[in-house]
Structures are given as structure tokens and as C-alpha cells.
Amino acid sequence: PKQEAQNSKDNPDNLEADRVQEIAKELDEKLNRIENVFPYIVFGLIGLAIGLWLVKQLRRTKQKDVLLTLSEEEKKLLAEELKHIRRKKLSAQQEIIETYNVVMSVLEKVQLGREEGVPARVHAGHIKKRLPKMGESLVKTTECFDAALYGDERIEDAQLTQFRKSTKSIFKQFDIAA
């Protein structure tokens, strides 16, 4: 009997079975730990997603609050610049280009400036998504600007009238006398 007990301990099959049981026990303990922690991980990820969403919403709200604010001094200077452009008696193309540059200056001042390398039409589309009312006027303004800058044809009176109407609408959003 003593020899049988000795043989059973030294028997490779028994050693493997013991080892398999130990591994199974360790694995079971680890799985239990994971099961206990899993809900916390899920809730943590959900909390992180909600937190990121809230930060994004707060930034948007904050930007919308700040967006259309210019100092009285800036408004006055921009209005003077527009009057100066009108007094110059420029060609339609030149008036459009110079006025468009003032529009871009205003947008830059309110942190809506066009990033380098971004086409004017793409920039106008981005503004339209964020500020639909002003964005529509900016899209029309940009179309006229593109025609004035890149077009081979003369700017028609109707185009210039549309451009003036659109820029007036944009400047009105900033309380700039145009």
C-alpha cells in the first residue's frame, strides 16, 4: 500500500491531473475577479463617453456665445474700412475682393477664420453648418468672390448687388454698419 501511494504521487498522469486542477482553480479565481470588475469597467467607459460628449457640447456652446462678439472699437474700424472701399470707386471685381477680405478679417477676429490651405468654398460650408443664417450669406459672398478672383468674365450688376446684399447681412450679424 505504501508503494502504491508512492507510485500514485510519482505517476506522471497523477501529476498532470493535479497540475490541471491547480490551473483550473487559478483560472476560475481570475475569472471571478474579472466578473467582479467587469461592471466597473463598463460603467467607467460609459462615464468616459458621456464626459467626452459633454465637453464637446460645452465647447460648442461656449464658442457660440463668444462667436459674434466684437468690441465697439473694432466695429467702428471695420465700418470705416467698408466706407473707404465704397468711396474708392473700384471696379466690381476689386470691390468684391476688398470687401471679401474685410469679411475674412471679421471672421478671424471672432475665431472663425479660414485655416491655411482650406478653400474658400469649403470654409463657407463649415460656417454654414455652425451658423446657418450667416453661413448662407457667406456661401453667396464666397461664390461672388471666386467669380471675381478666378473668373474670366466681367461681374454682372446682379452679381454685385447679390454680393452687397450678402455682405450686408453678414456685417449685420456683427452689428457693423455697412
Helices and strands as residue ranges (DSSP letters): H 2-10, H 12-67, H 72-87, H 92-109, H 120-130, H 132-150, H 157-173
